[in-house]
């Protein structure tokens, strides 16, 4: 057991996205370690202190006015700057007053545009898993007219990684930076990293009951789950289905978003109303039924930093078709997923159609890939496996820092020099 300081500006098990991810880290790490959490309380949400047990929680109220325009707020995070100074001041005061921590871990924000308040505090530091900043392929970078304007601000990330001293200091001072995929190492190439590990930002609590898929000679069911935004590829699946009209194919698109009207227009344009069903947001239990009834999971997102849905699909023993870049590619293996290269919109639709045709025609292959998917997610993406790996990282960086500073690793908790 180590004394762990967990830094997470958002942490809420009743929310989604990064707030939920941070809650999962806190909840699971507290079962193994002595955890102190620094976080914000979002107005109207249940405080973290009421959701988490056996954790010392320092929780500040989110500044007034923030939290409106949820999607914009999730991108820009205007509350992060005051959190940064509050957390940094708290850490300094805690160390000066004799508090001891073996290591600091900041798992969120996932995006690589936020400096850590724990940088250069004299303690071993883990920042991540981080991701994001993945640009659209050159052939598709001008193909998105439906996404909100503020998403283009993500394009500034690479400039900040090169020129923002606080951001550079965060990654250069970190003892380990886990990244969602190998692409993160490339994006951080301008920064000197002490250690980099590929690790998904998400993990699964448990596996669903084993799915026994029935033989349906009348059709093959495809499934997409995710927001309907251009970069996630729902339009490309629709175009692919139009290219395999000779096959008995059905497609469920589960999700909603600004690209919905474009998807509806494409479905009508290709007269696919009897083959493709657009569904709105569904509850977790409802989505699980779609996973159970599907034969193939298709998720051609070409600017996806993570992709929890691919983990979920694998847990339901589904073969996958993904794009060979970003999080989905890193989270899957060649044994369970057909990974497509991407150049142009037209080529992506053709490649998707060929992959769909290949799997639709070969039930044995689908079952083999589904078994491989379940094995892969069991080995790599359950919380116990994730925590074992993170514990090994903690042990390594604590020992390495202690050896570097000539401080023994046994006995009292590690205390930085000067405190």
N, C-alpha and C positions, 0 to 999 in steps of 0.2 A: 504493500500500500504506500502510495506517495501522497504528499500534500500538494494538491493541484489547485492552481488558480485558473478558473475558466472564464474567459472574456467573451461575452456574447451580447451585443447591443439589443438583440431581439431574441426572446425565448418564450414560446407559448405552445403548449401541447394541444391547444384547442384551435390553433391557427393552421395555416398551410405554409408551404415554401420554407424559407430560411428559419422562420420562427419555430416551426415544427422540427426542423433538422437540429437546431440548437437545443431544443427541449430533449430530443432523443439522446444527444450526446451527454447532456447533463444527467438525465435520469439513469442512463446505463453506466456512465463513469462513476456515479455515486455508489453503485453497488460494489465497486472495487477499490475506490480511493477516497481520501478525505478531501472533499471538493468545496471550494469557495467560488461562488458565481457572482460576477459583475454584470448587471443587465439593466435594461429600461423596462418600465411598466407602461405599456401602451394604454391610452385612455379608453375605458369601456371594456377592457379585457380583464380576465382573471389574473391577479398578480402571480408571478412565478412562485412566490413564497407559499401560496395556497395549493400549488400544483405539484411541487417537488418536495420530497422528504429527505432527511439526512443530509441536507446541504446548507451551508451557511450562505445566505443570499443577501447581497447588497444591491438594492433595487431603487433606481431613481425614476421619478415620474417623467414621462416624455414631455418636452416643452409644449406650451399651448400652441394652437393653430396647426401643428403638424398632424399628419395622419390623413388629411383629406386628399382626394385624387389618388386613390390607393395605388394604381399601377405606376403613376408618375413618382409617387413617394417611394415605392419599392426600388425604382431605378436610381433616383438621386439621393435618397436617404438624407434629407436635410437635418435630421436629428443626430446624425453621426458625429458632426463636429463638436457639439457640446458634450456628447457622450465621451468622445476621445479625451477631452481635457478633464472631465470629471474622473474618468477611470484612471488616467495617468497620474493625476494628483492623489487619488486614493491609494494607488500602488506605492507611490513614493512615501506617503505618510505611513502606510502599513509597515513597510520595510524599516523606516526610520524608528518606528515605535517597537520594533523587535519581533514583528510577525515573520514567520518563516514559511517559505514555499519551496518545494523541490523543483517545480516546473510550472510554466505558464502555457496554456493552450488557448488559442483563439480560432474556433472553427467557423465562425461567420463574422462578417459577410463573406459569401463565397466569391463574389466578384473581386478582381485584383485591382481595385481602385481606391481602397480604403487603408490608410496607414494604421498600424496597430499601436494602441497606447502602451503596450508592454515592450516595445522595441527598446533595446539598449538599457534595460533595467538591471543587468548583471545576473539575470537568471536564465536557465535554459528555456528556450522559446520554440513552440511549434505553431506555425500559422497555416491553417488549412484543415481539410482539403479546399483548395481554391480552384477557380475556373473562370469561364467567361472570356470575353474579348476575342472570341473566334469570329473572324470576318466571313462574309458570304463568299463563295467561290466567284472568281472573276466573271464566269459566264452567267451568274445569277444575281450579281450585286445591284443591278438596275431593274430587277423584276418584281420589286416589292413596292406597291403603291397603297396598300391598305393599312400598314402598321403606323402607329402614332409617331409623330415627328420626334418626340423625345428619345425614342429608341436609337436614333442616329448619334446621340451623345456617347454611346458606347464606343464609337470610332475614335474617341479621344484617349482611350485607355492606353494605347501603345505609346503615345506621346508622353503621358504622365509617367509610365514606367521608365522612360528614358530621362525625364527632366525633373520630376517631382522628388526633391530630396527626402521628404518624410516617407514617401512610398518606397523609394529605393532602400532607405535605411531599414524599413520593416523587413524586407526580404533578405537583405544582406546580413542583418543581425540575427535572423532566425536560424536556429540550429537544425531545423528540418522544415521543409515546405512540401507537404503532400499536395499533389495536383490531381484533378479529376481525370486527366488523360495525358498522354505523352505530348499532345499539342501544347500543354501548359509550359513544359520545359522550353519549348521553342519560343513561346511568347515572352518568357523570362530570360531569354538568352543574353539580353543586355545587362543583366544583373548577376553578380557573383553569388551563387547559392552554395551553402555549405553541404546540403544534402537535399535530394529530391526523391520523392516516392510517388508512384502512381496509385491513387486511392479514390474511389468514388465518394462523393459527398453524402450519398444516401446509403442506407442499409435497411434490411427488412427485419421485423421483430420475429416473425415466424413464417413457416410455409403453409399455404392453404392445403386442404385435403387433396389427395391425389385425384387427378382428373382422368376418368376413363372415357375417352372420346368415342362416340358412336360413329359407325360408318354411315355417311350420308351420300349415297351415290348420286342424289339429285343435284347437289351443289357443294361448293367449297366456300366456307365463310372466312372472309378477311376482316381484320379488326385494326382500327387506328384509335388511339386514346391520347388526347392532348389538346392544348389550346389551338384554335384555328387562327394561326398567323402564318404568313407566307412562308417563312423560313422552315417551318415544321413539315412542309411537303404534302399537305392534304390535297392540294390541287394536282400535284404530280401523280398521286395514287389514282385520282379520278381519271386523268388522262391515260394512265396505264390500263385501267379497267376498260376504257373505250377501245383499247388495242387488243383486248382478248374477249371480244363479244361472242366468239365462237365457243367459249367455255362457260359452264354453269357456275358463275361467280357471283357471290353476294358480298357487299362491303358495308360495314357499320362504322360510321365516323362519330365517335363519342367525344364531345367537347364543344366549346363555343369560343368566339373571339371575332376580331375585326375582319377576318378573311371569310367569314361565313357567307356573305352575299356573293363573293367571287366563286366560292364552291357551289352554291346553288345555281349560279349562272352556267357553270361548266357542266353540271349534271343535266340541266335542261338542254344545253347546246348539243350534248352527245346522246340525248334521249336515254338516260340511265336511271330514270326515276324508279323503275321496277327492280333495279339491281343495287342501288346505293341509298342508304338511309342515313340522314343527318339527325343526330340526337344532340340534345343540349347537355349541360352539365348533369352528371349523375352522382348519386351518393356512392360511397366506397362499396357498400354491399351490392348496389345495382351494377357497378362496374365489374365486380367480381363475376357476375353472371355472364357478362359479355365475354370475359376471358374464358370462362368455362365452355361457352358455346362456339368459340372461334376455332378455326383450324390453323390459321397463319396470322402472325402479328406483323403489320407493315408500318414502319416508322421511319420515313426517309428524311428526317430533319437534318439539314445540312449546316446548321449553325447552332447545334445543341451542345451546351457546355457539360451537362450532366445526363439527365434522362432517367428519372426513377421509374418511368413506365416500362422501360426495357427490363428492369429487374423484376417488376411485377409480372410481366409477360413470361419471363423465364420461369418464375415460380409456379406458373400454371402450365408448365411443360409445352409451351408454344414455340415452334420454330419461328425465326425472325428474319425480316428483310430490313436492313438498315443501310445508311450511308457510311462509307469507310472514312469517317473523320469525326472528331469531337468525342463527347462522352459515350454515346451508344456504341461506337466502335471499340472503345477501350473497355467497356463493361461487358462485352460479349466475346465469344470465341468463334473461330471458323467452323467449329463442329456444330454450333447451334444457330449460326446466323449467316445468311448470304449478305456479304458486304459489297456495296456498289461504289465504284468510283464515280465522280461527278464532274462534268464539264459544262454542259448546257442543259436547259430545260427540256429540250426535245430528246436528248440522249438519255436523260434521267428517266423520262417516261418509258422509253423503249426498254431500258435495262430493267426497270421495275416490272414491266409486262413479261419479259423473259423469265425473271425470277419467279413471278407468280405462276406462269405456265409450268415451269419446272416442278414447283412444289405441288401445284394442283394435280398434276398428272402422276405423282408418285407418293402415295399414302405411306408406304414403308419409309421413305426418306423423311417425310414429315414426322413420323413417330420417332425415328432415330435422332433427329435433330431436337425434338421435344425432350427426349430423355437426356441428351447432352446439355440442354438448357437448364433443366432442373439440377443436374449434377454441378454445373458451373455456378449457378447462383447459390447453391447450398455450400459450396466450397469457399466462395469469395464474398458473398454479399449479406450474410446473416450477421446480426449484431455481435454474437459471441466471437465469430471469426474476426470481425472488424476490431473489436476491443483487444483481442489477443495481439493483433498486429500493432495496434497503437501502443499497447503496453510495452512491446518490444522496442518501439521507437523511443518511448519515454526512457526506458532503462538505458538505451544506447547513448542518448544525448546527455542524460544526467551524468553517466559515467565519463563520457568524453569531456564534458565541461569540468568535472571535478578533477580529472587527470590533468587537463590543461592548466588549471589553477593550482594544482598540487594540493587539492583538498581531498581527504579520504572519503570514500563512498559509503563506508560503514559508520554506524553510530548515530550521532545527532543528524537532524535534517540539514541539508545543504543550505548554507547561508552565504549570500554574496559578500565579497570583500567590501569593506567600507560601511557595513551595517552591523 
